[in-house]
Amino acid sequence: MTTLTTLSELQCENWQLTAHCQGRTCGNGRTMEQSQLIARFGPDHVFISDVRIPPLLVCGRCGHKGGSITISAPGSAESARR
């Protein structure tokens, strides 16, 4: 089994990243553009256990700052919903 840890590895294997609002009553979520993350943090940015990206997230619905990110395998139920 291959371990995926960097943004470029996740992108190459078609894994999906979803940002989730942590606002108390919001629950908004959206697919993240991996190409934009790679442009900002670099292709070799280690994403697993990352602490830099979640605090930078801003919800487009309620404006809450900070969030969480889930990683979905290609063909998973989460990735099929997006």
C-alpha positions in Angstrom: 0.0 0.0 0.0 1.3 3.4 -1.0 1.3 6.2 1.6 0.2 9.6 0.4 1.5 12.5 2.4 2.2 15.4 0.1 -0.3 17.7 -1.8 1.1 16.5 -5.2 0.7 12.8 -4.2 -2.9 13.4 -3.2 -3.6 15.3 -6.5 -1.8 12.7 -8.7 -3.9 9.9 -7.1 -7.2 11.9 -7.5 -7.9 12.1 -3.7 -10.2 14.9 -2.8 -9.9 17.4 0.0 -13.0 18.9 1.5 -13.0 22.0 3.8 -15.6 22.1 6.6 -16.7 25.1 8.5 -16.3 24.8 12.3 -18.9 27.6 13.0 -21.4 26.4 15.6 -24.5 26.4 13.4 -23.1 26.4 9.9 -21.7 23.1 8.8 -20.8 24.3 5.3 -18.4 22.3 3.3 -16.7 22.6 -0.1 -14.2 20.9 -2.3 -10.7 22.4 -2.1 -8.8 23.3 -5.2 -5.6 21.3 -4.9 -3.8 23.3 -7.6 -4.3 26.4 -5.5 -2.9 24.7 -2.4 0.1 23.5 -4.3 0.7 27.0 -5.7 0.6 28.5 -2.2 2.4 25.8 -0.1 4.3 23.8 -2.7 3.9 20.3 -4.2 6.0 18.7 -1.5 4.0 20.2 1.4 3.2 17.4 3.8 -0.5 17.5 4.3 -1.0 14.7 6.8 -1.3 16.3 10.3 -1.0 19.7 8.7 -1.6 22.6 11.1 -1.0 25.5 8.7 -3.9 25.3 6.4 -7.0 24.7 8.6 -6.6 28.1 10.5 -6.5 29.9 7.1 -9.9 28.6 6.0 -12.7 31.2 5.9 -16.3 30.0 5.3 -18.0 31.4 2.3 -21.4 31.1 4.0 -21.0 32.5 7.5 -17.5 34.0 7.4 -16.1 31.9 10.3 -12.4 31.6 10.3 -10.8 28.2 10.8 -12.0 24.8 9.8 -11.2 21.2 9.3 -10.3 19.2 6.2 -11.2 15.7 5.3 -9.5 13.5 2.7 -11.6 11.3 0.5 -10.4 8.4 -1.7 -11.3 8.4 -5.4 -14.7 6.7 -5.8 -15.7 7.1 -2.1 -19.1 8.3 -1.1 -17.8 11.6 0.0 -16.0 12.2 -3.3 -19.1 11.2 -5.3 -21.2 13.9 -3.5 -18.9 16.7 -4.8 
